[in-house]
């Protein structure tokens, strides 16, 4: 496609267009015009002073074409990386280090899924996708690789020339399936559970408690637990049942099951809506902050999409967050409604154990006969031009993800509901033009993967919640907790939960809805939904803050306060246990005295929060990691819940440190040792003056750009690393999570934050760390990261008049003809 710079004489035509479409520009505003082939009419793109574009177009085609253009201009290297990731081609960029991951992504066969989706996508939606694709390619047209992104230049300097390929429909659709995988990690939970039970025996069941319904909230029953009264954190819940003993499953995985948003199981999110009956405006407030593995640039791209004249052919007035490479927005608002997302954690994957034919390993037993595997030959290319070919196998259940290497005659196959869906694209487009609850629910009906919690609020004052998607109904005797026999159809799924029976909620009497990866339904719901994903600490805290609000009338400032809350609920069960210790060691006594000064908040500058989290880390090492061996314990709410259950139980094998073979430690021994080790750890890290310690000094968020922000290619380019101290922590509302195998460094975080007042779209608050741009040379690469760390926000206006006041730069795209 040709891109032209027009002479000044063309400016008059542009100014006429600007005057008739959106507010006029000020004398200080920079304005550039470019021509590209394929547009129906001129398109105006208004950038604010954080690099966020608002696109105004006369047709839906032009709107999405311009979106493709601007997202490619800011984030094409990210799109390139995601394209290679979804296609199992990262080895072409970084070599052998990505080979295992590439095998896994090829195994899942996203390419075939994308091609199938094209057949099922509504023709109008496919046309909008094509417009987006054309916009991406218009940006790439006539540019050398180094003009597209600095990463191509840096690769060339290392002797590797990477061709910039044209963007395709399949590139977009493959990434949608990768996203679905990122929020559907049940197969890894099955593997981890089987390994845990095999390693620890009866202790394994003890370490897998059920959800504590008696003390933590359920999404569809807001207000059912009264948190206005003092509550203990110890549950009376019972342990879950394991319906079969795990076989010995020492596995040789086909590739490495790396998930797209990081390798931390149990990523989550916060979302809540409050009815106008409880607000200062008389209309709802809505908040959302998805928790994803830390990345640079952000997985989100903030954008506004506006039809100049809203009509049936061009129905869009949108503001929110997209993901580069995909048209439309995922999270945000139109003129009538807003919606937020959290991961439902619903079990939509199962592993089936296959018996292979000893005389022909390319066959497996199914219904008393040997059936041929479908065999795919896949070729992998490395930067030096060498190639490697492997065989991948598919079964009646799905792809073979592992061989059981103690018994080569067994393998594991993956069944996943996403393989049964039609297209992920049309449900997204349908949602964008919904104007009320009925249209919103109708749009959700065709949605199938990933299964998500969606909160809702509208300008009529309604609030709601729905959990759409394909949720399997399992056969009798199969609860999905462990790999199951796949030698017959006995344990095949019995269909999916009907859409009308999926959980939903509309205008509950409590006046609010909280979705923070807590249980979705109570134990009376007729279908099993979730194999414990999160134990509900964040939801409990949010509901507590709502129920105990001083005047019961919520303002935007109250919403900000809740979203940034750093209260650490571990203090409620750990401090009483520490206070009861008969301490004689002077270091332990000094540590406890110092902790008594703490208000329980993991604020950035808190020295006590640093000591408390160091104590928690040492406790994990001494009480849990030694029992789990190679299975890492995190700092998350499973460990919170376990320790809260056992903190007063002396006779428990968990307290004995297996690394000290000649000593049997008691609970008091472990707690005392954890205090001493935590104090010594902070002295080594931060010096011997505890008043100079701070949580933020060790709790750092390192936003790392790939591949140059880490040592994947043998060196680190600091331009691609953005670091900032932050508050919060695991299972805290400000959820900056860390794990015990990488102590204190942020691994999972609020990937963006947004708060809406339904009374005034122009009062919307957002933040998107570390910045809007993917280019480290840009002013917008890291300009939001300190605000994010301090839980500060930017105003994100919606109306043309308000956007005009924030205008920093205008780009006009005009047809080339």
N, C-alpha and C positions, 0 to 999 in steps of 0.2 A: 504494500500500500504506500502511496506517496503522501508525504507530509510536507506542506508548503508554508512558508512565512509570507503573509500577504502584505502588499504595499499599504501606505497610509491612506490612500484613496478609498480603501475598502473599509476603513474605520467608520465612516458615516453609516454604512449598512449595519455594521455591528451595533453602533449606538442606538439605531432605531430598534433593533432587536432587543437590546437590553432595556430600553425604555418601556417596551411593550410586554416584557416578560417578568422582570424582577426589579427590585429597587435599584435606582441609578447608583453609579460608583462615585466616590469622592475624588477630589483632585489628587489626594495623596495615595490612592490605591493603585498598585501596579496592575497593568492589564496586558495580557499577551493573547494573541490569537493564532491558531494553527488550523490548517485544513487537513481533513482525513477523508478517505473514500468510504462511502457506505452510509453516511448520515442522511437522514431525511431533511433536517433543518439545523440551524445553529443551536448549540448547547452551551449554556453558561455554567461554569464551575467556580463557586465562591469558596475560597480557602480562608479559614480564620487564623489567628496568630499562634495556633498550635498545629497548623498543617492539616486541619480536618476539612475535607471538601463537602460542599453542599451542591448537588447537581440539579439543574433546572433544564428540563427537556420537553419538547412538544409531543413526543411519541414515546411509548414504552420501549420500542426498539432503540431509540437514541439514548434513553435513560440508562439502559443496561450496557449499551456499547460504550458510553462515556464512563460508566463504572469500571468496566474492564480496562479502559485506558488508564484511569487514574490509579487503580489498584496496582496495575503492572508498573506504573511509573514510580510508585513508592515501595513496592514489596516484591518485585519480580524474582529476586533471588530466593526469597522465602517460597514463592510459588514454584520455582525450579526445584528447590530441595524437596518440597512436598510431592511434586510430580515424580521425582526419582524414588522417593520413599514409597509411594503408593504403587509404583510399577515394579518395585523390587530391583532398583537400578542404582542405589547409592554407591555400590562398589565402583561404578564408573567414575565417581568423584573422589572417594576417599580410600578406595582399594579394599584390601582384605579385612579391615576392621569392620566393614559393613556387610560382609558376605553372609554371616549367619542371619542377620536381620533381613537381608534381601531374600534369602531362601524362604523364610517364614511368610513374607508378604507375597511372594510368587505362589506359595502353597495355597494361600487363601483365595487366589484367583480373582482379584478385584477387576482385572481387565474383562473377564467374561461377565461379571456382574454389571459392569458399566455398559457393555454392549447390549445386555439384556434390558437394562433400564431405558436405553434409547428407544427400544421397541415399544415400551409401555408409557413413555412420557407424552403428555398432552401436546399436540402439534404446536399450539400457541406457546406453551412453556418451552418447547424445544427451540422455537424461533427466538425466544428471549435469551435462551442459553447461547444460541449461535451469535446473537448480537453481542453478548458479553465476550465470547471467544474472539469475535472480529475486533472488538475494542482492544483486547490484549495484544492481538497481532498487529493492530495499527500502531501501538506504541513500539513494538519491536521492529517495525518496518524501517529498513535503511539504516539501522544502527549496528555498529560493530559490538561484539560482546562486552568490551570494556565500557562502552557508552550505556549499555543496559544495566550493568551492576558492577561494582568494584571487585566483587568476588571473582568474576571471570578474569579480570586483569591479574589478580593475585595468583590464581591458578596458573595462568600463562607464565608468570614469572618463575613458577616452580616447574616449568616444562610441560604443562598439561593444557592442551587446548580443548575446551568444552564447547561444542556447538550449541548455539541458541536455537532450539527447535520451535516451530510454530505451536501455539497452544491449541488443544483439541477439546471436543466435547468429553472424550474419555478422561482427559486429565482432570476435569472438574468432577465428573461422576465418581471416578476412583477415589478421590479425596473424601467425598461424602461417605463412602463405605469405610474408609480408614477412620473417619470420625466415629462412625457407629462402633467400630472395633474398640476405639479408645474408651468408650463408655459401657462396654460389654466385656467384662474381664472375668466372667464366672469360671471359665475353663482353667484359668490360673489359680483361682481359689480352690477348685477341685484338686488340682495337682498339689497345691500347698497343704491342703487338709490331709490328703492321702500320705504325703511325706511326713507330716507332723505326727499322725496317729501311728504310722509304722515306726517312727523314731522313738516316741515317748510312751507308747502303749496306753494304759488307762489314763495317764496324765493328759494325753492329747484331747480326750473328751472334756476333761476339766477345763482345758484352755480354750474351749469353744462354746462359751455360754450363749444362751438365746437372748433375744432382745428384752430389756427390762421394762416391760409394759407398765409395771406398777409405779415406776418413778420417772420415766421419760415419755415424752408426748408422741402421739400419733397424728400424722398430717390431717387426716380426714375427721379428727375429733378435737379441734382446737378448744382449749379451755377445760378439757375433761379432767385434768389434774390441776388442783389449786396450788399454785406456787406462791401465793401470798402468805402462806404459813411456812414455818421453818421445815425444811425437808432434809431427811438423811439421804446419803448417796448410796446406801447399801440396798440392793434389790433382793426380793424373795423369789426371783425367777428360777426356773428349773433348767437343767442342762438339755440341749437338743438331743434328739435320738439319731443314731447312725444306723441306717437300715441294713447295713451289711459290713462285714469286716473287710478292710482294704486288702487287696492282693499286694504282693510285693511288686511295686511299680518303679523299679530303678530304670530311669528313662534315658533314651538317646533321642533328644528332640530334633525334629527336622527344622533346623534354623533356630534362631533365638526369638522368642515371642516378645519383642520390644513393642510397647504400645505407643501410639503417636504422640501422646501428651506426657510421656514419661513412664518410668517403671515402678511407680509407687502405687501399690494396690490400695484402693479406698479413697481416691480423690473425691472431693465433694463440692458443695456449693451452699450458699445461703440465699433464700428468697422468702420474702414475706409481703403481704398486702394487708392494709388496715382500712376498714370501712370508714366512710365519711361520718358515720355516727360517732366516731371516736377521734375526729380530727378538727383542727382549728378552721379549716376551710369548708367543711361540710362535704367534701369529696375525698376519695381514697388517696392514700400514699402507697407507693410500691417501691421495693428495693430488691436488688439482685447483685450478687458477686460470685461468679463461678470460680471454683478452686481447681486450678490445673497445675501441672508441673511447670516450673519456672522456665521461661524461654525468652529469647531475644532474636527478632522483634516479637512483640506480643502476638498471640494467636488471633487477636481481634484487630479489626480495622474500623475505626469510627467513620461514619459517613451519613450524609443526608441525601435522599432520593425523592425528587419532587416533579410531578407532572405540572407543567405550566397551567394547563386547563385540565382539571380532574374530570374524567368521564369514563364510560365503560371500557373504551379502548386503552385508556391510560389512567388507571385508577389509583396511582400511588402517591402518597405523601408519607414518607418514612424517614425516621431518624433512629440511629442506633449503631449496632456493631455487626459487620459482616466478617467472613473469613476470606482472605485473599484467595482468588481462584474460583469463587462461587458467587453467582449473582444474587442480588437481594440482600436482606439482613437476617440475622439469626435472633438477635435480642434487641428490643427497642420498642418503638411505638409508631402508630399512625395517628391520624387526627382524632380517632375515636377510642382506641384501646392501647394498652401496653401489656407486655407479657415478659415473664422471666423464666429461666430454666435452672433446674438442678438435676443431677444424676439420680435416677430412681434406684439403680443397683439391682434391678429385677433380674432373676436368673433366666437368661434366654439362651444359654449354651449348655451342652452336655458332652461328656466324653464317653465313647463306647469302646469296649475292649473287643478287639477282633482276633479270631483264631486263624492263623495262616496255614496254608497247605504245606506240610513238610517237603513235599515233592515238587512244589511250585510256589515260591514265595510271592508271586504276583497274583495269587488267588487267596481268598478268605472264605470262611464258612458263613453261610447265611441261609436260614431255613432249610437245613439238612442237605445243602449242596454247596459245591465250591463255585464261587463267583469270581470272575476276573476283576481285578482292580482296573480302573481307568488310569492309564499311564500317560503322564505328560513329560516331555523332554524340555528342559529349560536351560538356556545358555546365558552365562554371566560373563560380562566383559570388565576388565580391570584397566586402570589408567595406562599401564604399559602396553596395552593391546592384547595381552594374553586372555584366553577364554577358558571357561570351565563349564562342563555340561553335567547336569544331574537329573535323576528321575524323581518325579513327584507323583504320589498316588492319591486317587480319589476312590471313595467307597459309597455305598448306598446311604451312609450316614453323613458323609462329607469328607473333607480332606484328611489324610493320615498325618497327624502332627507329630507322632512319636513312635519309636520302636521300644519295646521293653527289653533292655539289653541283657537281663538275666535269662530271658527266654525269647529268642529271636522269632519264635512262632507266634508271638503276640504283638499287637500294635494298638494304638489309640487313634480313634477318628473323632473329628469335631462336628457336632450338630449345632447349627446356629440359625436362629429365626430369620436373620437378615437374608439368608439364601432363599427364603420363601416370599420376600417382598417384591413389589413390581418396580417402582421408581421412587427414589428419595427426593426428587426434585419438585414434582407437582405439589406435594403437601406443603413444602416451604412457600411456594408462590401463592397457594390458596390462602395461607395464613395471613399474608401481608395485606390483603385487601378486606379482611374481616372487619365489620363495623360494630358488632354486638356479640353477646354470648352465644346466641344460636349459630351465627355464622362461624364463630371461633370453634365451636364444638364440631360443626360440619367439616371444617377444614382439617381438624385433628383426626377425623375418622380414617382418612387414607394414609395417615402417618404410621410407620411400622418400625423404624430402627434409627437410632437407639431409643430404647424406652426411657422417656424423660418425665420428670415432674414439671408441669407448666402452670405457673401462677398467672392470674388474670385480673385486670381492673379496667373499668371503662368510665367515660365522662358522664354517664347516666348515674354513676354512684355504685355500680355493682362490683363485687369481687368474686373470684372463683378459682378453681383448681381442677386440673384434669391430668390423668396419666395415660396417654395414648401409646399404642404400639402393639406388636405381636408378642403375646406372652403365652408360652406353651402350657398345655394341660398334659401332665405326665401320667403314664400308666400306673396302675396299682402296683405298689411295691417299689416304686422309683421316686425318690424325693429330690434327686439332682445333687445331693451333697458329695457323692463320690463317683468315680468312673463305674460304669455299669456294663453288664454283659451285652454285647452287640451281635451275638451269633444267630439271633432270630429277631422277628418283629415284635417279640413279647414286650419290649420296653420302648417301642416307638411312641412318639407323641400322639396324643388323641385330639389334635386340633389346637385351636387357640381360644383364649377367653373372648367371648363376644364383646364387641366394642361397647355396647350399651351396659355391660356389666363391669367395665373397668372403673376404677375409683375416680370419683369426681365430687366436687363440692361447690355450692353456689350460695352466696350470701348467708354464711353460717351465723347463728345467733350470737356467737362469741364476738363477732365483729372483726375478726382477723383470721388469717391463714398463715401458718409457718411451715415452710418446706426447707429443711436443712439436712437432708439425707437420713432423717429419722424414719421410723416405721411408717408405712403408708396407710395401712388398715389394721384393725384389731384382729384378735385371734378367731373371731367369728366369721371373717370373710371366707367364702366357700372355696376359694382357690389359693393354693400356696403361691406367694408372689416373690419373696425375697429370701435369700440365704444370707444371713446377717451381713450387712454392708457397713453400717455405721450404728453406733450405740446411742446416738441421740443427745450428746452433751451440748452441742451448739444449739439445737432446737430447744432444749430445756432452758438454756440461758436466755435465748431470745424471747421465749414465752414468759419467763420470769420477769424480764425487763418490761414487757408489755403489760403484764398483769399488775406489776407493782409501780407503774408510772405514777409520779407524785400527784398529778391532777387528773389523770385519765384522759387528757386531751392531747393528741399528738400533733407535733409541728415538724417541719423539715429538720430543725435542729435535733429533735428527738430521734428522727430516723438516722441522722448522721452519727449520733451518739451510740445507737445500737449497733450500727454497721462497723464502727471502730472499736467496739468493746474489747478490752484485753483481760477481763477477769479470768483467772485461772482456777477452775473448780477443783483441781487436785488439792488445793489448800484445805478443802473441807474434810477430806479424809486422811490426808497425810500429816497435817499439823497436830491434830489430837494424838495421833500415834507417836509422833516425835516428842510431844510434851510429856507423854507417859513413860519415856525411856529413863532408866536409872543411869544417867550419864556420869562417868568419872573422868573420861578423857578430856583434857583441856581444849583441844581443837574442836571436838564434838560439842562441848558446852558453848564455846565461842560462836560456832556456826548456828546453833539453835537460838542463841540470844540475838544474833543478827537477823535471823528469819522472823523473830517476833516483831520486828519493826516494819514488816511488810504489810501492804494493804491488799495483797492478793492480785495485783494487776501486773501483767507482763508489759509494762511500758518500756519504751526504748531506753530511757535513762535510769531505769530501776536497777540498783546493785543487788537487791534481794531477789528480784526475778532471775538474775543471772545465777545466783547461788542455788535457788530452788530448782531451776532446770538442770543445773549440773548434778544436784542431788537426784533428780529423776533419772538422768542418764546413768548414774552409777547404780541406782536401784535396778534399772533394767538389765545392766550388765551382770549384777550379782544374783538377781533372782529369776530372770527370765532367759536371757541370751544363753546362759550356761546350759539350760535345759533344752533349748531349741537347736543348739549346735549351729549348723550352717544356715538355718532359716533365720534371717535377721528380724529382730524385734524393732518396732518403730516407737515413736513417741506418741502414737495415736490413741484413739479412744478404746480400742480393744484392750490395750495394756492398762489404760486408765481404769476400765471396768474390772479387769481381773484383780488389780491391786486393791481397788475399793472393796471387792468382795472378800478378799483374804487378809486384809490389813490387821484384823484382830484375831486371826486364826494362827495359833502357834504350831500345832502339829500338822504341818503341811510340807510335803517334799519340795515344793517350790522354793522354800526359804533356804534350803541347803545348797551351798555353792559346790557344784560338782567338780570344780577345778581344784578344790582343796580336798584331796582324797582321804586324808587322815583326820579330818575334822567334820563334824556335823553341826553346821551353824543353825542358830535359832532365828526367829523373826527379829528379836532385839539385836542380835549380833549383826544381821544384815543391815538394819536401819542405822545402827551406830556407825558401821563401817562406811555406809553410803554417805553419811554426813561428813566423816573425816576425809574420804576420797574426794568429795565435791569441793570442800574447802581447799584442799591441796591442789586440785585441778585448776581452780580459779587463780590461786596464787601463781601457779606456773604460767597461766595464760595472760593474766592481767596485772600481776604485781601483788605486793603484800599489803596494800592499803585498800581495804574493802570499800571504803567510801568512794574510791575512784573507779570501782567496777561499774559496768552497765550492761544490761541485757543486749543492747544493740551492738556493743563492741564484739560480741561473739556470735550474735544471731544476724548474720549477714545474708542479704539477697544478692546473688551473683547472676545477673542476666547475661547469658553467654550466647553469642551469635555463632552459627555453625557454617563451615567447619573450622573457622579461624579463631574462635574464642576459646577453644580447648586444644589439647595437644593431639588431636586426631591426625594431623598432618606433620606431627613432630615438633611443632612450635606453637606458641600462643601469640596472637596479635592483639595487644591490649586495647586497640581501638574497638574491638568487638566485645569487650567486657564492660558491663555497667554494674557497679557494686554500690550497695547502700545498706546502712544499718536499719533494722526494723524492729517493731514490737510484735506482740501477739504470740502465737504458737499453735501447736497441734490441738485440735478440738476446742479451740478458743474461737469466739465469733470472728475476730480478726485472725483468720486461719492461715498463719504462716508456718506450715508444718516442716518438721525435720525428722530424721530417722536416726536410730542408734548406731547405724553403721556409717553415718556421716554427721557426727554430733553438731547440732546447733545451726548448721548452714541450712538456709531455706530450700526446701525441695518442692513443696507445694504451696501455692499462695493464691490470694484473690487476684485472678488474672485481669480483672477490671472491676470497677464498682460503678453502679448507677442508682440514682434515687429519683423517683418521679412524683410530682404533685399533679394529680389529675385536674386540679383547678387551674393550672397554669403550665402548659408544656414548656414555656420559655424559662421556667424555674428549674428545669432538669439539671441534675448534678451528675457529672461523670469524671472518671479518671482511667487512663489506659497506659500502664507502665510497660517499658520505660519511655515510650514515645510513639508517635504515629509513623515515623519513617523507618525503613529498614537499612538506610545508608548511614554508616557511621560518620560521614562527613556532613550530614544534615543537621540543622539546628533542632530538628524535631526528633532526633534519635534518642535522646535521653532527657527531654525537657519536662517530663511528667513524673519522673521516678522519685524525686524527693517529696513531691506533693503526695504521691501514693503512699510512701513510707510513713508519712505523718498523718495519714487518713484525711487528707485535704482533697478538694474537688475543684473542678472548673464548671462554670455555667455552660450548659450546652443548649442554646436556644433552638426553637423549632420554627417560629414564624419568620416570614421574610423580613419584616421590620427589625426584629431582634437580631437576626443573622447579619443584616446590613451593618449594624453597629459594631460587629466583631470582624468585619471584612479586612483581610490583610493583603490578599492577592486574588486576582480574577484571571481565569483561563477560559477563553472562548474557542470551542471547536466548531468548525464550519464545514459543510460539504465541499469536497474537492472539485466537484463538477461545476 
